[in-house]
Amino acid sequence: LACGTTWHAAGLIGRLRASVTDMQIHDYSKCLYERLTNEGHSTGWKQCGSVNVARTKDRMVDFKRRQALAKTIGMEAHLLTPAEVKKVCPTIYTDDLVGGVWVPQDGVVIGQDVSMTLAKLAREKGVKIVERVVVEKVLTEKGMVNEVVTSAGTIKCDFFVNCAGQWARAVGKKTKPKAVKAPLHSCEHFYLVTKPMEGIEPMMPVIRDPDGYIYYREWSGGVLAGGFEPNAKPCFHKGIPDKFEFQLLPDDWDHFQFLLDHMLHRMPCMANAEVRQLINGPESFTPDSRWLLGKAPKISNYFIAAGMNSGGIVGAGAAGKHIAEWIIDGEPSVNLWPYDVRRFVRLHNNKKFLRDRVPEAVGV
């Protein structure tokens, strides 16, 4: 549990998206984590708000559109001038900004805590979770999964959900007699964690600078700062190593320098910070930077929930809800076509295509 990407996730809960559907599904996760916290469960939820800053007029136009969409579903969001951005986030440089948008009810969680809490509540409802078991084959007959062969024995199943994260493509290929496509590829994702810094408050809002490809959140009195560079590094092209569940990749300060330059520009006080750790963890991305959700073509009881594009924590609540609806009701309660696995054809699952395409998709 909580292996792969979850254990080193930044845990940002941001809901200001490009469509109403995107906002609604991200808002569901936020409300779920908030409710669980209020009920006494551990999620690490902290409603610190978030500020997205714009360096260009075009970016500000995009923020205005998103803020207008947010109003239609009752989500609180406020457009800010550069001076107002400075008041909300006094640690950042604002002289080159056109403006920003403030979402006061956004926040952060701790990925591992969320995962363990959801697992605990599932067990209380009778779910059996078996760890350290390898899926060897997923056997289909007459367009349905009927057995899953594992290292611990064979399981008869009514429904099969491939939610294996960066392993999802490999699990899809284990389907017999015909593989199921799950087009995703791992890339290296970097973020920096500093030791405690003067001026960093516990309720510092999440800061996103999309024109600089970077984000910040408070972490134990210091700053966690990461980003999504336009030319990312693909990894695991020949397969994910065995027992890589809780491992990291080697540091690459030269590659990280592009993001670091933007981080120091936007938050100059980081120049004097002591580095606690540079995290380089693999995350899976899809060719169009959208999740893989839904029913696999031609197999009526095979579902996929993977390829979260570094949005697994903020999307987990809604992804689980809508896959459950798909299984129980035959369709989700919202239009999820932009995420539907059927938007891809077999050529998109080509390994070389994924290796070449996905590094471009990371910074989108």
N, C-alpha and C positions, 0 to 999 in steps of 0.2 A: 504494500500500500504506500502511496505517496512517492513512488520512485519515478524515474524518468525525468520529467521536467518539473513536476509538482514541488519536489523538496527544495529546489533552488529558485522557485518562481518569485518575482518581485511583488506579486499580490496587489496590483493596482486595480481598483474598481472604478472605471470611467464609463460614462453612459452617453456622452455627447457624440452621436454617430451620424452617418450620412443619410439614414432613412428612419422613418417612424418604426418600422419593424425591428431594425437593429437596436433602436433605443429601448423598445419595449422588452426585448429578450434580455438585454443587459440589465435593465432595471429590475427584472424578475430576480436575477441572481443577487443583486444588491439588497433587495427587500428580504430575500430568504436569509442571507447572512446576518442582516441586522436583526431579524426576528429570532434567529437561533441564539444570537448573542444575548438578546433581551430575556430569553428563556433560560439563560445560565450556561449555555454551551460555549465551548472555546472555539473561536474563529479568528481572533486577532482583529476583529472589525473595529475600525476607528474612522469616524466621520470627520475627516479633516478638510474635505472639499478638494477641488482641483481647479487649476488655472491653466488654460491653454493660451499660449502667446503667439502673436502673428508678426512676422518680420516684413510681410508684403501686403499690398492692398488686396491682391487676389486671395491670399489666405484669410484675410479679414472678411471678405465677401463670403467665403465658405463658412466661417464661424457665424456670420449673421444668418445664413440659411439654416444652419443647424440649430441656432438659438430659436428661430421662428418655428422650426419643426418641434422642438422641445416644448414650446408653449402649448401646442395642440394636444399633447398628452399630459399636460400638467406638471412637467418637469421644470424645476426652477433653474434658470440660467440667466446670467446678466452679462451684457457687453461692457467691457472696460476700456478706458483710455489708458495710455502708457502710465500716466500719473497714478491712476487707480490700481493698475497692476502693481506698481511699486509699493503702494500702501498694503496690499494683500500679501505681497512677497518682497519684503524689504531686502532680502539677500541677493536678488538678481539684478542684472544690468538691464535697463529698459530704454536707454537712449536711442536704440535702433529699432524699437518696436513701433508698429502701427496701432496696436491695441491688443485686446485679449478677450477671453470669455471665462467667467467664474461660475462654477457649478458647485454650490455649497453643500449639497447632500451626497457628493461622491466621497470616496474614501479608500481605505486599504484594508487588506486582511493578511493573514499568514497562511500560505498555501497548504502546508502540512497540517495545520490545525483544522482547516476546513475539511480536508480529506478524511482525517481521523474522526471528526465529529459526524460527518455524513455516514461513514462506515459504522460507527457506533449506533446511530439511530436506525440504520438499516438492519443491523443484527437484532435490535430490540423488536423489530417487526417481523422477525423470522428468517431474514436473509442469511444464508450460509456463505461465508467468504473463506476461500482456501488459497493460501499464498504459496509461493515457490513451486508452482506446478506449471509445466511447459505444455502448450498446445502443440500437438504433433500433426494432427489432421482434422479438418472439418469436413465430414462426409455428407454429401447431398444425394437425394434420390427423388426423382419426379418433381424437380424444382423446389425442393425444401431441404433444409438442414435436418438430419435425423439423429446424427451422432457426432460427438466431439471426442476424438482420441487424445488423451493426455498422458503425461508421464506417471500419473497416479491412477490411470484406468480410463475406461470409456464411459462417457456421460450421454444419456439420452436427453434430448432437449426439444422444447416446443418453439423457443425463440433463441436466436444467437445474436449477441451484440458485440461487434468488434470495436472496442474502445481502448485499443492497445497503444495509443499515443504514437510515438515515433516507430513503434514496432507494427503498426496497423497494416502497412503495405505487405510486410513479410507474413503476417497472419492471413491476409487475404490470399496470398499465393499458396497457402496450405489447404485451401478449399479444393476438394476433389469431387468429381473428376475435372471440373473446370474452375480455374482460379477466379477470385473476385478482385476487382481493381480498387485500390485505395491510393490515388496519386498524391504522394507526399514524399518529402526528402528532408533529411536533417541538415541543419546549418548551425554554425557556432554562434552563440549569442553571449555578448559580453555585458557585464555591469561591474561597477566599482563600488566598494563599501569603504567608507572612511571611519576613522576613530571619532569620538565626540568632538564637535566643533562649536566654538563660541558663536552665539547668535542663531543657532538652529533650535527651534522650539519643537516640543513634542507634537504639536498640532500644525506643524508646517504643512501647507497644502501640497498635494501632488502637483508638480509643474511639468507641463509638456510643451516642448518647442519643436513642432513638427518640421519646421523649415531647417532646423539644425539636427533633426533625426534623433532627438534626445528626450529623456525624462528624468525626473528626480522624485524621491520621497524621503521622508525622515526615517532613520533606522538607528535605534539605540543611541540617540543623541548626536549621531552623525548623519551622513547623507548616503543613500543608495542612488547611484546615477548610472543609467544605462542608455542604450539606444539601438536603432535599427539602421545600420549603414546601407547605402545604396548598392554596394557591391560586397555582399556577405560571403563568408567562406563555407562552402558545402562540406559535409563530413559524412563518414560512414557509407561511402558510395558502394563499397563491397560488402556491406553488412555491418550491423551493430555488434561489437565484441560481446562475448559471453560475460555475464556477471557485471554488466555496466549499469545496473539499476541505480546505484547511488555514487557514481563516479563523475568527475569533471574532466574537461579537456585541458591541455597545457596552456599556460599564459601565452599571449601574443601581443605584447605591448606595441609593436610596430603597427599591427593591424588596428589596434584599439586607438591609436594616436588620432585618427580622423575624428572619432567621437569625442575624445578627450579635449581636443582643441575647441570644439563647440561647447563642451561642458564648462571649461574654464572661462570662455567668453561670456556665457550667460550667467554663471555664478562665480565671479572672480575670487570670492573668499575660499574657494576650494584649492587655490594655488598654494596655500599654506597648510593644507590639511595633511594629516598623516594617513597613509593608506593602510587599511586593515586587510583587504583582500581584493584581488581582481578575480571575478568569477567568469569562467568560460564554460557554459553548459550547453549541450546540444538541445535544439528545439526543432520540431517538425513544421514545415511550411508546405502549402499547396501552390499550384501554378498561378492561381489568381488571388491568393491571400485570403481566401474565404474557407470557412470550416467545411468538413465533410460530414454531412448529416443525412440520415434517411435510409430507405430500403434499397438493398442491392438489386440491380436489374436481374430479372429471371429467377431470383430465389426469394420466395415470398416471405420467409421468416428469418432472413439475414439482414441485420441492421448495422449501420456504421455511425460512430460518433468519434471522430478523430480529426487530425489536421487542424488543430486549433490556432495555429499561427501566433503563438505566444499570448493567446487570449484565453487559455484554458481555465484559469481561475474565475475570471469575470464572466465566462460563458458557461461554466459547469452547471450551475443551477438550472438555467433555461434549457441547455442541451439535454440534461436528464429528464426534465419535465416533458419536453416535446417528443423525445424518443419514446417515452412511456405512453404518451397520447397516440403516437403512430402505431404502437403495438396493440393497445387496448381498443382504440376507436377507429383504427385504419387510416387516420390522417392527423396531422398536428392542428392545433387550434389557430395557428397563424400561418401566413404564406411564407414558407421557408425555401421556395424555389432557388433563390440565390445561393443557398448552402447545399442544395440537394446533390447527392453523389452522382445522379444521372446526368448532370451537366457535362461530365467528362466522358470521353470515349476511350477506347483501349489504348490508342496511341499516346494519350496523356500519361499513361502509367509506365511508359518507356523510361528505363533507368537513366539513360544518357540525356534524354530530354529534361527529366526532372533535375538532374545535376546541373544542367546549363541554365535552366529557367528559374529555379527557385531562388538562387542568390539575388536575382533581380527583383523578386517579389517581396523580399524581406523589408526593404525600405519603402514600400508603397504605402 
